[in-house]
Amino acid sequence: MNKKVLIIYTGGTIGMKRSDSGFAPTKGYLAEAISHIPDLSSPSMPEWDLFEMDPLLDSSDMTVKEWNLIGRKIYENYHLYDGFVILHGTDTMAYTASALSFMLKGLDKPVIITGSQIPLSEIRSDGRDNLITSLLIAGEGVVREVALYFSGKLLRGNRATKMSADDLVAFASPNFPPLAEVGITVKYNYAVIRRGGDEALSFVPLSEIPIGVIKVFPGIQFSLFESIMTDKLSGIVLETFGAGNIPGGGGKLIPIIKKAFASGSIIVVCSQCPGGTVTLGAYKTSSSLKEAGAVSGKDMTTEAAVAKLYYLFSLGLSGDEIKSYMEKNLRGEMSE
Ligand code: ASP
């Protein structure tokens, strides 16, 4: 029997049309554009249905609300389809991929998120190949997790990050090998593909938790961030230098982290470097972070750390539980 895939179009460049104020998503346009791609009705393709979200968004406007809508749509249609393709803007694609990987617990079918740098409405669009290949991969069912397909590479969704605003090879997963490389054939990297368990799929909607990302820089005045870190934010991703280093050995930051932790905030230390891992205590400049109660994001991307904080807080866990899960691998988002 032919495989069936549900395409969920959320917005983004792939289905955008030129307007007086720049490219913008247009209702009904994607359906019209893909009806002119004969390959999509080839017998070698899975059967597919298209669902268009309303409103269509530039992905910079995505919020927890839209993540929940996409996640719920997959959950409610899970038994009807063999796989799912999410068409999404590239700007926040890695965040949505990460969020879906946490929200869809027990996922055992492909959820492939893709988009394009050049709209389908323009010549030289990369959207055509990204869509066709994603559909084939979603129908094939080898990868049973949330993955991001772009320009010949299938990446684990919660390991991916947008690397370029204009290259067609826009995404990479510096800390994890591709799940597949696509040339003349699709070469799956079976050794790293996650295997689904016996657990049934469950869907955990995310709550609008106050989360913040603070990137340290030379000369940062930590005192300016004190009130938001201690009173306003529940989860904070601290993007530090290198392996987890902060200016001044954290002298000014440590009392703030202690106060934030005492008031229920969780501070996760990630690196500004796309590749490599945070090792708290490797240098004197990071030891104090650990002592103050910050947790190590190890080799997680900031996108995955943000999504994981939303997820763990949405489960209603205690501060200590959230701290401990932040340092554990839940969906392949960090190396053990
Ligand atoms: N701004 C667009 C978006 O993220 C960019 C893209 O799709 O490539 O929706």
Residues whose N, C-alpha, C, O or C-beta is under 5 A from the ligand:
A	BS01	LIG	G12 T13 I14 L57 D58 S59 S60 H88 G89 T90 D91 T92 S116 Q117
